[in-house]
Amino acid sequence: MNEKEQKIKQAMKNSAASLAVDGHIVTKEMSDLVYRKLKGEITHEQFMAEALRMTSNKEKEM
């Protein structure tokens, strides 16, 4: 893992911990999506479409 990837992982870990303090849970699926976006593997449009899909699926589960 290169330095950029390490910084991304650390920033994501810190963000997840901060969200957890407020009672929010970051799933592996969410983390993977954000990681792919931050690494430039997907476009903003792809990120938003996938995030919307995740939200829609979560609402269906409730």
C-alpha distances in whole Angstrom, upper triangle without the diagonal:
4,7,8,6,7,10,11,10,12,15,15,16,18,20,20,22,24,25,26,28,30,30,28,26,22,22,19,20,20,17,16,18,17,13,14,17,15,12,16,16,19,22,24,27,24,23,26,28,25,26,30,29,28,30,33,32,32,35,37,36,38
4,6,5,6,9,10,11,12,14,16,17,19,20,21,23,25,26,27,29,31,32,29,27,24,24,21,22,22,18,17,19,18,14,15,17,14,12,15,16,19,22,23,26,25,23,26,28,26,27,30,31,29,32,34,34,34,37,39,38,40
4,5,5,6,9,10,11,12,14,15,16,18,20,21,23,24,26,27,29,30,28,26,23,24,22,23,22,18,18,20,17,14,16,17,14,12,15,17,20,22,23,26,25,23,26,29,27,27,30,31,30,32,35,34,34,37,39,38,40
4,5,5,6,9,10,11,12,14,15,16,18,20,21,23,24,26,28,29,26,25,21,22,20,21,20,16,16,17,14,11,13,13,10,9,12,14,17,18,19,23,22,20,23,25,24,24,27,28,27,29,32,32,31,34,36,36,37
4,5,5,6,9,10,10,12,14,15,16,18,20,21,22,25,26,27,24,22,19,19,17,18,17,13,13,14,12,9,11,12,9,8,11,13,15,18,19,22,20,18,22,24,22,22,25,26,24,26,29,29,29,32,34,33,35
4,5,5,6,9,10,10,12,14,15,17,18,20,21,23,25,26,23,22,19,19,17,19,18,14,14,16,14,11,14,15,12,11,15,16,19,21,22,25,23,21,24,26,24,23,27,28,26,28,31,30,30,33,35,34,35
4,5,5,6,9,10,11,12,14,15,16,18,20,21,23,24,22,21,18,19,18,19,18,14,15,16,13,11,14,14,11,11,14,16,19,20,20,24,23,20,23,26,24,23,26,27,25,27,30,30,29,32,35,34,35
4,5,5,6,9,10,10,12,14,15,16,18,20,22,22,20,18,15,16,15,16,14,11,12,13,10,7,10,11,7,8,12,13,15,17,17,20,19,16,19,22,20,19,23,24,22,23,27,27,26,29,31,30,32
4,6,5,6,9,10,10,12,14,15,16,19,20,21,18,17,13,14,13,14,13,9,10,13,10,8,11,12,10,10,14,15,17,19,19,22,21,18,20,23,20,19,23,24,21,23,26,26,25,28,30,29,30
4,5,5,6,9,10,11,12,14,15,17,19,20,18,17,14,16,15,17,15,12,14,16,13,11,15,15,12,13,17,18,20,22,22,25,23,20,23,25,23,21,25,26,24,25,28,28,27,30,32,31,32
4,5,5,6,9,10,11,12,14,16,17,19,17,16,13,16,15,17,14,11,13,14,11,10,14,14,11,13,16,18,19,20,19,22,22,18,20,23,21,19,23,24,22,23,27,26,25,28,30,29,30
4,5,5,6,9,10,10,12,14,16,16,14,13,10,12,11,13,11,8,10,11,8,8,12,12,10,12,15,16,17,19,18,21,19,16,18,20,18,16,20,21,18,20,23,23,21,24,27,26,27
4,5,5,6,9,10,11,13,15,15,13,12,10,12,12,14,12,9,12,14,12,11,15,16,14,15,19,19,20,22,21,24,23,19,21,23,21,19,22,23,20,21,25,24,22,25,28,26,27
4,6,5,6,9,10,11,13,14,13,13,11,14,15,17,15,12,15,16,13,13,17,17,15,17,20,22,22,24,22,25,24,21,22,25,23,20,24,25,22,23,26,26,24,27,29,28,28
4,5,5,6,9,10,11,13,11,11,9,12,13,15,12,10,14,14,11,12,16,15,14,16,19,20,20,21,20,22,22,18,19,22,20,17,20,22,19,19,23,23,21,23,26,25,25
4,5,5,6,9,10,10,8,7,6,9,11,13,10,9,12,14,11,12,16,16,15,18,20,21,21,22,21,23,22,18,19,21,19,16,19,21,17,18,21,21,19,21,24,22,23
4,5,5,6,9,10,9,9,9,12,14,16,14,12,16,17,15,16,19,20,18,21,23,24,25,26,24,27,26,22,23,25,23,20,23,24,21,21,24,24,21,24,27,25,25
4,5,5,7,9,9,10,10,14,16,18,15,14,18,18,16,17,21,20,19,21,24,25,25,26,24,26,26,22,22,25,23,20,23,24,21,21,24,24,22,24,27,25,25
4,5,5,6,5,7,8,12,14,16,13,12,16,17,14,16,20,19,18,21,23,24,24,24,22,24,24,20,20,22,20,17,19,21,18,17,21,21,18,20,23,22,21
4,5,5,5,6,8,11,14,16,14,13,17,18,17,18,21,21,21,24,26,26,26,27,25,27,26,22,22,25,22,19,21,22,19,18,22,21,18,20,23,21,21
4,5,7,9,12,15,18,20,17,17,21,21,20,21,24,24,23,26,28,29,29,30,28,30,29,25,25,27,25,22,24,26,22,21,25,24,21,23,26,24,23
4,6,9,12,15,18,20,17,17,21,21,19,22,25,24,23,27,28,29,29,29,26,28,28,24,23,26,24,20,22,24,21,19,22,23,19,20,24,22,21
4,7,10,13,16,18,16,16,20,20,19,21,24,24,24,27,29,29,28,29,27,28,27,24,23,25,23,20,21,22,19,17,21,20,17,18,21,19,18
4,7,10,13,14,12,13,17,17,16,18,21,21,21,24,25,26,25,25,23,24,24,20,20,21,19,16,18,19,15,14,17,17,14,16,19,17,16
4,6,10,11,10,10,14,15,14,16,19,19,20,22,24,24,23,24,23,24,22,19,19,20,18,15,17,17,14,13,17,16,13,15,18,16,16
4,7,8,6,7,10,11,11,12,15,16,16,18,20,20,19,21,19,21,19,16,16,18,15,13,15,16,12,13,16,15,13,16,18,17,17
4,5,5,6,9,10,11,12,14,16,17,18,20,19,19,21,20,21,18,15,17,17,14,12,15,14,11,12,15,13,12,15,17,15,16
4,5,5,6,9,10,10,12,14,15,16,18,17,17,19,19,20,18,15,17,17,14,13,16,15,12,14,17,15,14,18,19,17,19
4,6,5,6,9,10,11,13,14,15,17,15,15,17,17,17,14,12,14,14,10,10,13,12,9,12,14,12,12,16,17,16,18
4,5,5,6,9,10,11,12,14,16,15,14,16,15,16,13,10,12,13,10,8,11,11,8,10,13,13,12,15,17,16,18
4,5,5,6,9,10,10,12,14,14,14,16,15,17,15,12,14,15,12,11,15,15,12,14,17,16,15,19,21,20,21
4,6,5,6,9,10,11,12,11,11,14,14,16,13,11,14,14,11,11,15,14,12,15,18,17,17,20,21,21,23
4,5,5,6,9,10,11,10,9,11,11,12,10,7,10,11,8,8,12,12,10,13,15,15,15,18,20,20,22
4,5,5,6,9,10,10,10,11,10,13,11,8,10,12,10,9,13,14,12,14,17,17,17,20,22,22,24
4,5,5,6,9,9,10,12,12,15,13,10,13,15,13,13,16,17,15,18,21,20,20,23,25,25,26
4,6,5,6,5,6,9,10,13,10,9,12,13,11,12,16,16,15,18,20,20,21,24,25,25,27
4,5,5,6,5,7,7,10,9,7,10,12,11,11,15,16,15,17,20,20,21,23,25,25,27
4,5,8,8,10,10,13,12,10,13,16,14,14,18,19,18,20,23,23,23,26,28,28,30
4,6,8,10,12,15,13,12,15,17,16,16,20,21,20,22,25,25,25,28,30,30,32
4,5,7,9,12,11,10,14,15,15,16,19,20,20,22,24,25,26,28,30,30,32
4,7,10,12,10,10,13,14,13,15,18,18,18,21,23,23,24,27,28,29,31
4,7,8,6,7,10,11,10,12,15,15,16,18,20,20,22,24,25,26,29
4,5,5,6,9,10,11,12,14,15,17,18,20,21,23,24,26,27,29
4,5,5,6,9,10,10,12,14,15,16,18,20,21,22,24,26,27
4,5,5,6,9,10,11,12,14,15,16,18,20,21,23,25,26
4,5,5,6,9,10,11,12,14,15,17,18,20,21,23,25
4,6,5,6,9,10,11,12,14,15,16,18,20,21,23
4,5,5,6,9,10,10,12,14,15,16,18,20,21
4,6,5,6,9,10,11,12,14,15,17,19,20
4,5,5,6,9,10,11,12,14,15,17,19
4,5,5,6,9,10,11,12,14,16,17
4,5,5,6,9,10,11,12,14,16
4,5,5,6,9,10,11,13,15
4,5,5,6,9,10,11,13
4,5,5,6,9,10,11
4,5,5,6,9,10
4,5,5,6,9
4,5,5,7
4,5,5
4,5
4
